[in-house]
Amino acid sequence: MLEGIDREASHVSARGLGLVHARITAADALVGREVEIEGVRGVACGIELDGALRIRTSDGTIRRVVSGEVT
């Protein structure tokens, strides 16, 4: 299992999330949930190919957040 994780991490580091994005999306526990991160509050809409979290704010704007602690 650890070898598989290491292989995936190396691939993502070298080439981005492209090939593993579908699996990440299927396992994303935040989609549709209210979240707050770095002062941005809204509903999580998924993860982009570059790893950014998409959040739909109360005014309908989609914000991208690339780092921070999600609550």
C-alpha positions as protocol buffer text, in pm:
chain_id: "A"
residue {
  index: 1
  type: MET
  ca { x: 0 y: 0 z: 0 }
}
residue {
  index: 2
  type: LEU
  ca { x: 278 y: 244 z: 90 }
}
residue {
  index: 3
  type: GLU
  ca { x: 454 y: 173 z: -239 }
}
residue {
  index: 4
  type: GLY
  ca { x: 130 y: 262 z: -421 }
}
residue {
  index: 5
  type: ILE
  ca { x: 97 y: 588 z: -229 }
}
residue {
  index: 6
  type: ASP
  ca { x: 460 y: 672 z: -298 }
}
residue {
  index: 7
  type: ARG
  ca { x: 413 y: 600 z: -670 }
}
residue {
  index: 8
  type: GLU
  ca { x: 100 y: 820 z: -685 }
}
residue {
  index: 9
  type: ALA
  ca { x: 271 y: 1103 z: -493 }
}
residue {
  index: 10
  type: SER
  ca { x: 569 y: 1092 z: -727 }
}
residue {
  index: 11
  type: HIS
  ca { x: 341 y: 1099 z: -1029 }
}
residue {
  index: 12
  type: VAL
  ca { x: 138 y: 1393 z: -896 }
}
residue {
  index: 13
  type: SER
  ca { x: 455 y: 1580 z: -807 }
}
residue {
  index: 14
  type: ALA
  ca { x: 592 y: 1536 z: -1158 }
}
residue {
  index: 15
  type: ARG
  ca { x: 277 y: 1566 z: -1369 }
}
residue {
  index: 16
  type: GLY
  ca { x: -6 y: 1712 z: -1161 }
}
residue {
  index: 17
  type: LEU
  ca { x: -338 y: 1557 z: -1062 }
}
residue {
  index: 18
  type: GLY
  ca { x: -456 y: 1469 z: -1414 }
}
residue {
  index: 19
  type: LEU
  ca { x: -454 y: 1089 z: -1393 }
}
residue {
  index: 20
  type: VAL
  ca { x: -561 y: 1062 z: -1029 }
}
residue {
  index: 21
  type: HIS
  ca { x: -812 y: 1351 z: -1034 }
}
residue {
  index: 22
  type: ALA
  ca { x: -1113 y: 1122 z: -1093 }
}
residue {
  index: 23
  type: ARG
  ca { x: -1025 y: 910 z: -789 }
}
residue {
  index: 24
  type: ILE
  ca { x: -971 y: 1218 z: -575 }
}
residue {
  index: 25
  type: THR
  ca { x: -1304 y: 1362 z: -689 }
}
residue {
  index: 26
  type: ALA
  ca { x: -1486 y: 1037 z: -610 }
}
residue {
  index: 27
  type: ALA
  ca { x: -1341 y: 1035 z: -257 }
}
residue {
  index: 28
  type: ASP
  ca { x: -1385 y: 1408 z: -187 }
}
residue {
  index: 29
  type: ALA
  ca { x: -1576 y: 1427 z: 143 }
}
residue {
  index: 30
  type: LEU
  ca { x: -1607 y: 1807 z: 132 }
}
residue {
  index: 31
  type: VAL
  ca { x: -1817 y: 1845 z: -185 }
}
residue {
  index: 32
  type: GLY
  ca { x: -2150 y: 2005 z: -98 }
}
residue {
  index: 33
  type: ARG
  ca { x: -2049 y: 2084 z: 258 }
}
residue {
  index: 34
  type: GLU
  ca { x: -2023 y: 2429 z: 415 }
}
residue {
  index: 35
  type: VAL
  ca { x: -1656 y: 2515 z: 467 }
}
residue {
  index: 36
  type: GLU
  ca { x: -1439 y: 2805 z: 571 }
}
residue {
  index: 37
  type: ILE
  ca { x: -1075 y: 2841 z: 476 }
}
residue {
  index: 38
  type: GLU
  ca { x: -849 y: 3146 z: 495 }
}
residue {
  index: 39
  type: GLY
  ca { x: -1147 y: 3376 z: 551 }
}
residue {
  index: 40
  type: VAL
  ca { x: -1344 y: 3235 z: 256 }
}
residue {
  index: 41
  type: ARG
  ca { x: -1678 y: 3080 z: 356 }
}
residue {
  index: 42
  type: GLY
  ca { x: -1910 y: 2885 z: 129 }
}
residue {
  index: 43
  type: VAL
  ca { x: -1991 y: 2541 z: -12 }
}
residue {
  index: 44
  type: ALA
  ca { x: -1708 y: 2320 z: -134 }
}
residue {
  index: 45
  type: CYS
  ca { x: -1741 y: 2245 z: -506 }
}
residue {
  index: 46
  type: GLY
  ca { x: -1445 y: 2014 z: -560 }
}
residue {
  index: 47
  type: ILE
  ca { x: -1075 y: 2010 z: -630 }
}
residue {
  index: 48
  type: GLU
  ca { x: -920 y: 2148 z: -949 }
}
residue {
  index: 49
  type: LEU
  ca { x: -643 y: 1977 z: -1143 }
}
residue {
  index: 50
  type: ASP
  ca { x: -385 y: 2201 z: -979 }
}
residue {
  index: 51
  type: GLY
  ca { x: -508 y: 2101 z: -632 }
}
residue {
  index: 52
  type: ALA
  ca { x: -700 y: 2421 z: -552 }
}
residue {
  index: 53
  type: LEU
  ca { x: -1026 y: 2383 z: -359 }
}
residue {
  index: 54
  type: ARG
  ca { x: -1325 y: 2548 z: -530 }
}
residue {
  index: 55
  type: ILE
  ca { x: -1571 y: 2719 z: -296 }
}
residue {
  index: 56
  type: ARG
  ca { x: -1903 y: 2874 z: -400 }
}
residue {
  index: 57
  type: THR
  ca { x: -1964 y: 3178 z: -178 }
}
residue {
  index: 58
  type: SER
  ca { x: -2308 y: 3306 z: -74 }
}
residue {
  index: 59
  type: ASP
  ca { x: -2317 y: 3547 z: -370 }
}
residue {
  index: 60
  type: GLY
  ca { x: -2254 y: 3261 z: -615 }
}
residue {
  index: 61
  type: THR
  ca { x: -1891 y: 3345 z: -686 }
}
residue {
  index: 62
  type: ILE
  ca { x: -1653 y: 3051 z: -722 }
}
residue {
  index: 63
  type: ARG
  ca { x: -1332 y: 3114 z: -527 }
}
residue {
  index: 64
  type: ARG
  ca { x: -1015 y: 2909 z: -554 }
}
residue {
  index: 65
  type: VAL
  ca { x: -820 y: 2842 z: -238 }
}
residue {
  index: 66
  type: VAL
  ca { x: -477 y: 2682 z: -269 }
}
residue {
  index: 67
  type: SER
  ca { x: -374 y: 2643 z: 95 }
}
residue {
  index: 68
  type: GLY
  ca { x: -501 y: 2669 z: 449 }
}
residue {
  index: 69
  type: GLU
  ca { x: -691 y: 2484 z: 716 }
}
residue {
  index: 70
  type: VAL
  ca { x: -1048 y: 2387 z: 626 }
}
residue {
  index: 71
  type: THR
  ca { x: -1313 y: 2406 z: 897 }
}
